[in-house]
Structure formats: C-alpha cells, structure tokens
Amino acid sequence: MGIKLLLFIILLGIIFSLGSALVQMLGDNGDSEKMMKSLAVRVGLSFCFVLLLFVLFQMGLIEPNQAP
C-alpha cells in the first residue's frame, strides 16, 4: 500500500508541476525562467517515476495487470 501511495504522490507532483508551467506560460508576466524550472521538475519527476516503476517491477513488489 505504501508503494502505491508513493507512486500516487509522484504523479500528483508531475501534474502540479505541469499545471504550474501552464499558469506561467499563460500569465501576463512572461517569466520563462519559472516556466522552464517547472518543466524541468516535471521531466525529473517523470524520469524518477519510470525508473521507480522499473525497479519495483524487477524486485517483484508490483505486478502488471494480466486482464486484457
């Protein structure tokens, strides 16, 4: 249960970072440095998420869904 919670929190962080970049992009201030930081955080979190999924799968802690 703890592993699923960790993965869910990382997904929420990815979504929040993407939303933050969208707000920066659509805002009138035009601060592209903040937008780039938000997108860099999203890419980093996405990389960590995929890597964590791979490691957890290899360790046998998570299993793929067998239903078609």
N, C-alpha and C positions, 0 to 999 in steps of 0.2 A: 504493500500500500504506500509506503514511503517513497518508493521509486517512482510510482505513478504521480504522486504529488510533486516530486522534484521536476519531472518532465512537464507537468502542467504549469508549474511556476515559470519554467524557462520559456514555454510557449507564450505565456502571458507577457513576459518581458519582451519577447520578439514583437508581439502585437503592439505593446505600448510604445516601443521604440519606433516602429513603423508609423504609428499614429502621430508621434511627436515630430517625426520628419515631415509628415504631411502638413501638420499645422505650421511648421517653419516655412515650408515651400509655399503655402497659400497665404501666409501672413504678409502684411504690408512692409514689414521691416526689412525683408530681403536678406536676412543673415544666413548666408550659405554655409558658414563655418559650423553653426549649430546643427544645421541640417545634415552636413557631412558627418559630424560626430554621431548623430542619431543613427544614420545609416551604417556607419562603421560598427557601432554597438550591435545593431541588428545582424550584420554579417557575422560578427564574432559569436553572438549567441546562437545563431543558426548552425555555425560550424561546431560549436560545443554540443548542441543538441544532437546533431547527426553522429558525432563521434561517441557521445554517451550512449545513444541507441545501439550503435555497433558493438561497443564494449559490453553493454548489458546483455545483448543477444549472444555474444560469444561466451559470456560467463554462464549463460543459461538462466538468468534472472528474469528475462522476459521472453515470451514466445509469440511468433506470428499467429495471426488468426487463420485457422485452417478452413473456415467456411468459404464457399465460392461467392 
